[in-house]
Amino acid sequence: MKQNAEPYELVYTVKREDDLYSPLREGSMDRLDEEMKATLLAYWGKASRFKQQETDFTLRIVAEEGAIDETRLKKAFQYWFVELEAEHRAQRRFNLRGALLIFLAGCIFISLAFLLTDSKFSFLETVLEIIGSVAIWELAYTLLITYPGTHLRYRKFRQFSQHCRIVVSNPC
């Protein structure tokens, strides 16, 4: 039986409003700073595990100098959410298609190496075996390291975006 958790709040403090954004813009859209995004996801992941957080939380953003345009900030967060969603969909498609192609290439190279067994082309056989083995290892790395890491990042992002309420606090 779960007890109601206390409201959870993350406070992110910056010197100026511009510290929230990347110097790169895409058209009229502001991009959030990469360090900020990584920090928020990392701390949200730790807090959600530690506190078994399943309820909404507040992300309070404070600028030490000047005011923060709340509309601009919320648009930048929405752009981040859309961008990460699209990146995840593209990564999943690439991982599946790329993994299958790498596996097939590895099998083909290893099969060719077996065909050359007991021939006078032992150097070529060794090269083909190495290429095939590297392809299989690359598949294993993708399936065991890359894909779970991407999926975990996306899962943290989904929880973060579903539960986050952004509040801007300007200094008095």
trRosetta pair geometry for C-beta under 8 A, 3 or more apart (Angstrom, degrees):
i j d omega theta_ij theta_ji phi_ij phi_ji
2 5 8.0 -42 171 -34 104 89
2 52 7.7 -141 -130 125 113 131
2 54 7.7 -26 -166 38 160 135
4 55 7.8 47 -157 -48 71 154
5 8 7.0 -5 134 -38 121 103
5 51 6.3 96 -152 163 141 106
5 52 7.4 -169 -73 81 139 81
5 53 6.6 -142 106 -112 169 60
5 54 7.7 129 8 38 135 72
5 55 5.8 -171 55 19 110 126
7 55 7.7 -95 -112 109 54 127
7 56 7.9 -17 -137 90 85 78
7 57 7.1 142 -177 -122 67 59
7 58 7.0 27 166 -1 110 106
8 47 6.5 133 -175 165 142 130
8 51 6.4 135 -91 103 137 164
8 53 5.7 -30 -4 -120 161 128
8 55 7.5 136 11 76 104 93
8 57 4.0 -40 81 -117 96 115
8 58 7.5 176 94 26 52 67
9 57 6.4 -175 -83 -175 33 88
9 58 4.5 -13 -114 66 85 99
9 59 7.8 170 -159 -84 61 23
9 60 5.9 19 -176 -6 109 112
10 40 7.3 110 135 -135 156 80
10 43 6.3 121 -128 117 132 130
10 44 7.1 -56 -51 -78 155 79
10 47 7.2 -129 -73 -17 109 166
10 57 6.6 59 -6 143 91 125
10 58 7.3 -169 32 94 62 53
10 59 5.1 -12 67 -115 103 68
10 60 7.0 -180 88 27 49 70
11 60 4.7 -20 -109 71 73 105
11 61 7.9 164 -160 -85 52 25
11 62 6.3 8 -173 -1 98 117
12 36 7.0 75 -171 -149 143 101
12 39 7.7 124 -121 106 115 125
12 40 6.9 -26 -77 -84 141 99
12 59 6.6 7 0 -177 113 93
12 60 7.2 169 24 86 66 51
12 61 5.0 -19 69 -109 99 72
12 62 7.2 167 83 24 46 71
13 61 7.9 163 -86 -161 31 49
13 62 4.7 -22 -108 71 76 102
13 63 7.8 157 -159 -91 60 21
13 64 6.6 59 180 -45 102 94
14 17 7.2 107 97 -96 133 21
14 19 4.0 179 -169 80 120 125
14 20 5.7 -106 -32 -56 170 79
14 61 7.2 3 5 -173 107 93
14 62 7.4 166 26 86 63 52
14 63 5.5 -26 73 -108 89 68
14 64 7.2 -138 98 4 41 85
15 19 5.4 101 43 -29 82 150
15 63 7.3 10 115 -159 20 73
15 64 5.3 -39 -135 43 42 116
15 65 5.9 6 166 19 66 108
16 19 5.4 117 61 -11 67 99
16 63 6.2 42 -144 -159 22 114
16 64 7.7 -59 -57 56 45 79
16 65 5.2 -32 -87 72 77 105
16 66 5.8 40 -139 34 79 126
17 20 6.0 -43 -176 13 51 114
17 21 7.8 20 144 -1 71 106
17 63 5.5 -21 -64 -102 67 150
17 66 5.9 -85 -14 101 102 123
17 67 7.2 5 -55 98 129 39
17 68 4.8 161 -107 -108 106 69
17 69 6.8 68 -157 10 150 79
18 21 6.1 -71 -158 43 47 100
19 33 6.9 -26 162 -37 51 153
20 32 6.5 -56 162 -136 77 75
20 33 6.1 -149 171 -4 26 108
20 36 6.4 50 -147 -70 55 170
20 61 7.0 43 -101 -169 133 140
20 68 7.3 71 -16 -133 150 118
20 73 6.6 -30 143 -114 158 98
20 76 7.3 113 135 90 111 163
21 30 4.8 -58 -129 -176 131 113
21 31 6.4 108 -161 72 79 50
21 32 6.4 -81 -111 -117 51 31
21 33 6.0 118 145 -45 4 81
21 76 6.5 -106 -101 -122 96 153
22 25 7.8 172 86 -64 88 49
22 30 7.8 153 42 179 74 69
22 31 4.2 -26 36 90 121 105
22 32 6.7 51 -18 100 93 21
22 33 5.2 153 -64 -99 65 47
22 34 6.4 61 -89 -22 118 79
24 31 5.8 -7 86 36 85 138
25 28 7.5 -14 168 -144 120 10
25 29 6.5 160 -170 77 79 51
25 30 6.1 -41 -117 -103 94 45
25 31 6.6 -168 -109 0 41 92
26 29 4.9 -16 70 61 87 107
26 31 6.5 78 -2 -50 97 110
26 79 7.9 168 53 -173 119 137
29 75 7.0 -139 -135 146 77 107
29 76 7.4 138 -180 -104 78 60
29 79 4.9 139 -171 -112 127 154
30 72 6.1 46 13 179 147 95
30 75 6.9 88 38 95 98 102
30 76 4.4 -48 90 -89 101 110
30 79 7.3 156 70 34 55 151
31 76 6.7 141 -136 -149 10 98
31 79 6.8 -107 -101 112 57 132
31 80 7.4 112 -152 -76 64 85
32 36 5.5 -108 166 79 102 123
32 37 5.3 114 106 -57 121 102
32 76 5.1 122 -57 154 82 114
32 77 6.8 59 -53 -82 134 54
32 79 7.9 165 -12 75 88 101
32 80 5.2 -9 14 -66 123 135
33 36 4.1 83 71 4 97 110
33 37 7.0 -172 89 -10 51 83
34 37 5.7 -54 -148 35 33 111
34 38 6.3 30 156 -15 67 107
35 38 5.9 -56 -146 39 30 109
35 39 6.1 31 155 -20 65 110
36 39 5.8 -58 -146 38 28 111
36 40 6.2 27 158 -19 65 107
37 40 6.0 -56 -147 35 28 109
37 41 6.4 20 159 -12 64 109
37 80 6.4 -165 -108 -148 125 139
38 41 6.1 -60 -147 40 28 106
38 42 6.1 27 157 -20 65 111
39 42 5.8 -59 -145 37 27 110
39 43 6.2 15 163 -8 66 110
40 43 6.3 -62 -144 43 25 101
40 44 5.9 25 159 -19 64 112
40 59 7.2 21 -139 -130 121 136
40 160 6.9 98 140 -152 102 145
41 44 5.7 -55 -139 40 28 111
41 45 6.2 33 158 -23 63 106
41 153 6.7 31 168 -151 149 77
41 156 5.0 89 -167 125 95 129
41 157 6.2 -23 -114 -75 120 72
41 160 6.2 -82 -108 -41 69 157
42 45 5.9 -56 -152 33 27 112
42 46 6.6 21 154 -13 63 106
43 46 5.7 -53 -146 39 36 109
43 47 6.0 32 157 -17 69 109
44 47 5.8 -57 -140 42 29 108
44 48 5.9 27 160 -20 66 110
44 156 6.2 127 92 -177 107 99
44 159 7.1 167 149 98 119 104
44 160 4.7 48 147 -95 167 107
44 164 7.9 -44 -114 -75 142 111
45 48 6.1 -56 -141 36 24 107
45 49 6.5 19 159 -13 61 108
45 156 4.5 -33 -79 -122 104 130
46 49 6.1 -62 -151 39 28 105
46 50 5.8 18 159 -14 67 116
47 50 5.8 -59 -135 44 28 107
47 51 5.6 -8 176 15 68 116
47 53 5.8 23 130 -15 85 145
47 57 7.8 71 123 -102 140 170
48 51 6.8 -62 -122 56 19 86
48 52 7.4 35 173 -138 52 13
48 53 4.2 -93 -120 51 61 107
48 54 7.9 95 -155 -63 94 48
48 156 7.7 176 32 -132 143 79
48 159 6.0 47 -117 140 166 148
49 52 7.4 7 -171 -75 23 48
53 57 6.5 -4 -170 -46 136 128
53 163 7.3 118 144 158 108 166
54 163 7.9 -147 -178 -94 27 141
55 163 6.8 114 124 -144 27 118
56 163 4.9 -170 -115 -164 47 73
56 164 7.6 -163 -156 -52 77 8
56 165 5.8 44 175 -18 117 112
57 163 5.6 42 16 141 83 108
57 164 6.6 -26 69 -105 82 50
57 165 7.1 -170 92 25 35 85
58 164 8.0 99 -128 -160 20 56
58 165 5.1 -41 -106 73 65 99
58 166 7.9 140 -162 -100 62 15
58 167 5.5 -1 -170 5 110 121
59 164 5.3 5 -11 -158 120 103
59 165 6.9 169 20 75 74 42
59 166 5.1 -26 70 -105 105 63
59 167 7.0 161 79 25 50 70
60 167 5.0 -25 -105 75 70 102
60 168 7.8 148 -158 -103 58 15
60 169 5.5 22 -176 -10 104 118
61 68 6.3 -123 112 126 113 178
61 73 6.7 -165 62 -160 158 153
61 166 6.8 3 -5 -165 113 93
61 167 7.3 170 20 84 70 48
61 168 5.4 -29 66 -111 96 65
61 169 7.0 172 78 25 42 74
62 169 4.7 -21 -95 73 85 106
62 170 7.9 172 -141 -89 61 20
62 171 7.3 82 -172 -57 94 79
63 66 5.7 -54 133 74 137 73
63 67 6.8 139 59 -144 138 12
63 68 5.0 156 -17 -47 129 102
63 170 6.5 -8 47 -121 100 63
63 171 6.9 -103 86 -11 68 96
64 171 6.6 49 -154 -44 30 139
65 171 7.6 -13 -87 20 20 139
66 170 7.9 -74 129 -146 40 102
67 170 4.5 2 -124 -128 78 136
68 72 8.0 -134 172 62 71 106
68 73 6.0 29 162 -43 111 137
68 168 4.7 -140 81 -157 121 128
68 170 6.2 -157 20 -83 79 90
69 72 3.9 49 99 16 117 116
69 73 6.4 161 89 -16 63 86
70 73 5.6 -57 -146 38 32 113
70 74 6.2 29 158 -17 67 107
70 166 7.9 155 -155 121 88 108
70 168 4.6 -136 -92 9 95 143
71 74 6.0 -57 -146 38 28 107
71 75 6.4 29 154 -18 63 107
72 75 5.8 -57 -150 36 29 112
72 76 6.4 30 152 -20 64 106
73 76 5.7 -55 -151 34 32 112
73 77 6.5 30 152 -16 65 104
73 166 6.8 -163 126 156 115 142
73 168 6.3 134 39 -76 157 125
74 77 5.6 -50 -148 37 36 112
74 78 6.3 38 152 -19 66 103
74 166 6.2 175 -94 73 83 142
75 78 5.6 -52 -146 37 33 112
75 79 6.3 36 152 -21 64 105
76 79 5.6 -51 -147 36 31 114
76 80 6.5 36 151 -21 62 103
77 80 5.5 -51 -150 33 34 114
77 81 6.5 36 152 -21 65 102
77 166 6.2 -155 -25 -48 167 156
78 81 5.6 -51 -149 34 34 113
78 82 6.4 30 154 -15 66 105
79 82 5.8 -54 -146 39 32 108
79 83 6.0 34 154 -21 65 111
80 83 5.6 -57 -142 39 28 114
80 84 6.1 23 161 -15 66 109
81 84 6.2 -58 -144 38 25 105
81 85 6.3 28 155 -21 61 109
81 157 7.7 160 -123 171 65 107
81 161 5.1 110 -118 -123 117 140
82 85 5.7 -57 -149 36 29 114
82 86 6.4 25 156 -15 65 108
83 86 6.0 -59 -150 38 27 108
83 87 6.3 29 152 -20 64 109
84 87 5.4 -50 -142 37 34 115
84 88 6.3 37 156 -22 65 104
84 154 7.1 169 161 -116 103 74
84 157 5.3 -129 143 -174 150 159
85 88 5.9 -55 -151 34 27 111
85 89 6.7 26 153 -16 62 105
86 89 5.8 -53 -148 36 33 110
86 90 6.3 29 156 -15 66 108
87 90 5.9 -59 -147 41 29 109
87 91 6.1 31 155 -22 65 110
88 91 5.6 -53 -142 36 29 113
88 92 6.4 31 158 -21 63 104
88 150 7.0 156 -123 164 75 102
88 154 4.4 93 -112 -110 136 135
88 157 7.9 -155 -52 62 137 142
89 92 6.0 -55 -151 32 29 110
89 93 6.7 25 154 -14 63 106
90 93 5.9 -57 -151 38 32 109
90 94 6.1 27 155 -15 67 110
91 94 5.8 -58 -143 42 29 109
91 95 6.0 33 158 -25 66 107
91 150 5.2 -143 148 -177 151 153
92 95 5.8 -51 -143 33 27 112
92 96 6.6 22 160 -14 61 106
93 96 6.3 -62 -153 38 27 105
93 97 6.1 11 160 -3 66 115
94 97 6.1 -65 -139 49 28 102
94 98 5.1 22 167 -15 69 121
95 98 6.0 -55 -126 46 19 106
95 99 5.8 22 167 -23 60 113
95 142 6.2 170 -146 171 88 114
95 146 7.2 -173 -114 109 115 113
95 147 5.1 104 -156 -94 151 109
95 150 7.6 -158 -57 50 142 151
96 99 6.0 -55 -141 34 20 109
96 100 6.6 17 159 -15 58 107
97 100 6.1 -60 -153 36 28 108
97 101 6.4 23 154 -15 64 109
98 101 5.8 -58 -147 39 32 109
98 102 6.1 30 157 -18 67 107
98 142 7.0 -148 105 -144 111 161
99 102 5.8 -55 -144 38 29 110
99 103 6.2 31 155 -20 64 107
99 139 5.4 99 -154 -138 79 87
99 142 5.3 -158 -92 101 99 141
99 143 6.2 87 -131 -60 140 96
100 103 5.7 -55 -146 37 30 112
100 104 6.3 28 156 -17 65 106
101 104 5.8 -54 -145 38 31 109
101 105 6.2 30 156 -18 65 107
102 105 5.8 -55 -146 38 30 111
102 106 6.3 32 154 -20 64 107
102 135 5.1 -174 -178 -170 79 87
102 136 7.9 163 142 -79 94 27
102 138 5.4 -114 -169 94 143 114
102 139 4.8 177 105 -69 120 92
102 142 7.3 122 42 6 157 146
103 106 5.7 -55 -148 36 29 112
103 107 6.4 29 154 -18 64 106
103 135 7.3 163 -93 145 21 103
103 136 7.1 67 -121 -107 61 65
103 139 5.0 79 -71 -101 81 155
104 107 5.7 -54 -147 37 32 111
104 108 6.3 33 155 -21 65 105
105 108 5.7 -54 -147 35 31 112
105 109 6.4 27 157 -15 65 106
105 132 7.8 -160 129 -114 64 63
105 135 5.0 -139 95 -143 97 153
106 109 6.0 -58 -147 39 29 107
106 110 6.2 23 158 -14 65 109
106 131 7.9 -162 -117 128 58 66
106 132 4.6 103 -164 -162 62 64
106 133 7.3 122 -151 -56 106 11
106 134 7.7 -156 -108 71 102 49
106 135 3.1 -162 -74 95 93 117
106 136 4.3 140 -176 -50 156 75
106 138 7.9 -172 -63 42 127 98
106 139 6.7 -92 -6 -11 148 127
107 110 5.9 -59 -144 41 28 107
107 111 6.1 31 156 -21 65 109
107 132 7.1 123 -55 -148 10 111
108 111 5.7 -56 -147 37 28 112
108 112 6.4 29 155 -19 63 105
108 132 7.5 -159 70 -103 49 105
109 112 5.7 -52 -147 35 32 112
109 113 6.5 35 152 -21 63 103
109 128 4.9 -166 -176 -171 82 78
109 129 7.5 175 139 -82 95 18
109 131 4.6 -116 -166 95 156 103
109 132 3.4 -165 91 -66 104 91
109 135 6.5 126 29 10 134 139
110 113 5.5 -51 -150 33 35 114
110 114 6.6 36 151 -19 65 102
110 128 7.3 162 -88 142 25 90
110 129 6.4 65 -117 -121 67 57
110 132 3.5 161 -50 165 78 160
110 133 7.3 102 -82 -51 107 62
110 136 7.7 29 -40 -33 135 127
111 114 5.7 -53 -151 35 34 111
111 115 6.6 38 150 -22 64 103
111 132 7.9 155 6 -109 55 149
112 115 5.5 -50 -151 32 35 115
112 116 6.7 26 153 -13 64 106
112 128 5.0 -114 93 -165 104 147
112 132 7.9 177 42 -54 90 129
113 116 5.9 -63 -153 40 33 106
113 117 7.4 62 144 -51 61 81
113 125 5.0 102 -153 -161 77 67
113 126 7.7 111 -139 -61 118 13
113 128 3.8 -176 -70 99 92 112
113 129 4.2 120 -147 -60 165 76
113 132 6.3 -114 -3 6 129 139
114 117 5.6 -17 -162 -20 43 116
116 119 5.0 -85 -169 34 66 129
116 121 5.3 -73 -165 79 124 111
116 122 7.9 170 140 -93 109 32
116 124 6.1 -115 -167 97 165 102
116 125 4.2 -154 100 -85 121 97
116 128 6.9 113 24 32 137 146
117 125 6.5 115 -78 -137 48 143
119 122 7.4 -178 79 -55 65 59
119 125 7.2 149 52 -51 98 125
121 124 4.1 -22 165 36 108 120
121 125 6.0 124 109 -26 79 88
122 125 5.3 -50 -145 35 36 118
122 126 6.4 39 155 -21 66 102
123 126 5.8 -54 -151 34 31 111
123 127 6.5 30 152 -18 64 105
124 127 5.6 -52 -146 36 33 112
124 128 6.3 32 155 -17 65 106
125 128 5.9 -58 -149 38 28 109
125 129 6.4 29 153 -19 64 107
126 129 5.7 -54 -148 36 31 112
126 130 6.4 31 154 -20 65 106
127 130 5.8 -56 -150 35 30 111
127 131 6.4 29 154 -18 65 106
128 131 5.7 -52 -144 37 32 111
128 132 6.2 30 157 -16 65 108
129 132 5.8 -58 -146 41 29 110
129 133 6.1 29 156 -20 65 109
130 133 5.7 -55 -144 38 29 111
130 134 6.3 30 157 -20 64 106
131 134 5.9 -55 -148 35 28 110
131 135 6.5 31 153 -20 62 106
132 135 5.6 -54 -151 34 32 113
132 136 6.5 29 154 -15 65 104
133 136 5.7 -55 -149 38 33 109
133 137 6.2 33 153 -18 67 106
134 137 5.6 -53 -144 39 32 112
134 138 6.2 38 153 -24 65 104
135 138 5.6 -51 -148 33 30 114
135 139 6.7 34 150 -20 61 102
136 139 5.6 -50 -153 32 35 114
136 140 6.5 35 149 -18 65 103
137 140 5.5 -52 -149 36 36 113
137 141 6.3 38 152 -21 67 103
138 141 5.6 -51 -147 35 32 113
138 142 6.4 34 153 -20 64 105
139 142 5.7 -55 -149 36 30 111
139 143 6.2 17 158 -9 66 111
140 143 6.0 -62 -142 44 28 103
140 144 5.6 0 169 3 67 121
141 144 6.4 -67 -127 51 20 93
141 145 5.2 -31 -170 31 63 120
141 146 6.4 57 138 -13 75 103
142 145 7.3 -46 -87 53 9 79
142 146 4.8 -36 -137 42 49 126
142 147 6.1 58 159 -26 66 100
143 146 7.8 19 -16 48 16 87
143 147 5.8 -9 -131 20 32 132
144 147 7.8 63 7 40 13 95
144 148 7.0 -20 179 2 29 121
145 148 6.9 -78 -152 42 12 99
145 149 6.3 7 162 -16 57 118
146 149 5.9 -68 -152 38 24 111
146 150 6.3 19 159 -15 65 110
147 150 5.8 -56 -145 38 31 109
147 151 6.1 30 157 -19 66 109
148 151 5.5 -56 -142 40 33 112
148 152 6.1 35 158 -22 67 105
149 152 5.8 -52 -145 35 28 110
149 153 6.4 28 155 -17 62 106
150 153 5.8 -55 -149 37 30 111
150 154 6.3 29 153 -18 64 108
151 154 5.7 -56 -147 39 31 111
151 155 6.2 34 153 -23 65 106
152 155 5.6 -52 -145 34 31 113
152 156 6.5 33 155 -17 64 103
153 156 5.9 -53 -151 36 30 111
153 157 6.3 33 150 -20 63 108
154 157 5.4 -55 -148 38 33 116
154 158 6.3 36 153 -23 67 101
155 158 5.7 -47 -146 31 32 111
155 159 6.6 29 155 -13 63 104
156 159 5.9 -58 -152 40 31 108
156 160 6.0 33 151 -21 66 111
157 160 5.5 -56 -144 39 29 115
157 161 6.1 22 161 -15 67 108
158 161 6.1 -58 -142 40 27 104
158 162 6.1 21 160 -16 63 112
159 162 6.0 -61 -143 40 26 107
159 163 6.1 -5 169 6 65 118
160 163 6.7 -80 -143 48 19 91
160 164 5.4 23 169 -37 64 122
161 164 6.1 -45 -119 23 23 115
